[in-house]
Amino acid sequence: MKKIRLFITLILVLIYTAQTANANISGEKPRVIVLTDIENEPDDAESLVRFLTYTNMFEVEGIIATTSVWLKDKTAEWRIHEILEAYGQVQANLLKHESGYPSYQELKALTKVGIPKYGMKGVGEGQDSEGSDWIITALKKDDPRPLWVLAWGGPNCLAQALWKLEQSETPENLAKYVKKLRVYTISDQDDSGPWMRRKYPNLFYICTPGYAHGGREGYHFATWSGISGDTFHGRFPGGNLEVISKEWIRENIQERHGPLGEEYPDVAYLMEGDTPSFLYLINNGLGCSEHPNYGSWGGRYEYYTPKTQLYFFEQETRPLWTNAADEVFSDVDQQMHTGNHATVWRWREAFQNDFAARMDWCQKSYEEANHPPVPALAHDQVLEASEGEKVKLKAEGCNDPDNDKLSYRWIYYREAGNSVYWLKLENENSAVATFTAPTMGFPQEMHFILEVSDDGQPALTRYRRVIVKVKPKV
């Protein structure tokens, strides 16, 4: 009987893994609300420009102007509307390249305002706002999909929404709404984030805790800052600096790319600090939204209670999805680099090229622009193997909408699984790669990424993940 139960459990785990491994390529759009302290510095406006070029990949439920530690007593929804107006001028051209881009009028109607108060001063009796009420409305929709709240600024209107639900709903209903939420915050930009994590221990939360304390140390240690580094501590080593330079941004985003590109401001402190929150959700075959530990363009995170640091608002009382380290070989300096920033910058060329292509879509015809390849596998995304068995990873049926030439690379993503074994894939730069399942004496989950790139201008990349379950010898 014990063996039967174990077998049933194994089957259920495999079914769940197969489903979740495919979660981001199923075609189901993530529901997204953005909270932004836009105009505290240029990076929110930069991130909003990029976000709008990806709105066909999301079910945008709201864009809410909020306060933050840098913008404590006002909001700047006017700036959101300026950028949305520019988007409205290019939306028709974007639709020539991919379907699903919402209209300017739709996004304008979804733009709301949070309370012009800082942090927990805006939470409690009499602190409702258009933004907090809108979050409640979205949570109460008859929609089984999770609701992602991406906090680029302070999240106190989300905290107010939860506070109000706690006053007005049964504990069972409140638990249901908390379970539906997914939060990715760009550090803590007010004190309501730590309050929510403490108050609602089951709330799904991705964050590097802490705020800008004494020279922005809290931001420097954050995973998201791997998108470009920061001017206080220099660029992080390893990542390609050319594709985040002012010259590259001017040539590929700001100039000759229409009214939306013109709304992209010059970089002041760091480029697009808020962008990793939605890069994490982009449907490119790499990430899996319910598994932050799998890694994505938005970084990789692990679930644990972080040790208190000087720049924390308060001691963390429970686990959350937070900093994790990847060890990555850099083609830039031909060295290995280890750290949480590497979980973002390792994909920098790909996500910068992708943005550049979408900015081309704002102006160019379909024939003039480049479009991403479509990877495919010759086998399931979840495979089983035994220790010592030769395993073949095979791409088959990949194509490119522009008939560009494709190149292949297989990446062993060791940190995303539980195997401690380093291995070298045979023929890693071809459609078919092989490896020998290592002998470790315990069940292993090994993650491999198929990276398919075209030779268009700019070169674009898409992925497929393969999870290999290695069974120990009996």
Secondary structure, DSSP 8 states (H G I E B T S, - for coil): -HHHHHHHHHHHHHHHHHHHHTGGGSS---EEEEEE-TTSSTHHHHHHHHHHHTGGGSEEEEEEE--BTTB-S---HHHHHHHHHHHHHHHHHHTTTSS----HHHHHHTEEE--SS-GGGGSSTT---HHHHHHHHHHTSS--S-EEEEESS--HHHHHHHHHHHHHS-HHHHHHHHHHEEEEESS-SSTHHHHHHHH-TT-EEE-------TTTHHHHTSGGGGGT-BTTTB--TTS-SGGGSHHHHIIIIISSSHHHHHT----SSSTTTTTHHHHTT--SSS--TT-GGG--TT--EEEE-----TT-SS---S-EEEE--EEEEETTTTEEEEESTHHHHTTHHHHHHHHHHHHHHTTS-TTTS----B--BSS-SEEEEETT-EEEEEB-S-B-TT---EEEEEEE-GGGSS-------BTTTSSEEEEE----SS-EEEEEEEEEEE-SSS--EEEEEEEEEEE---
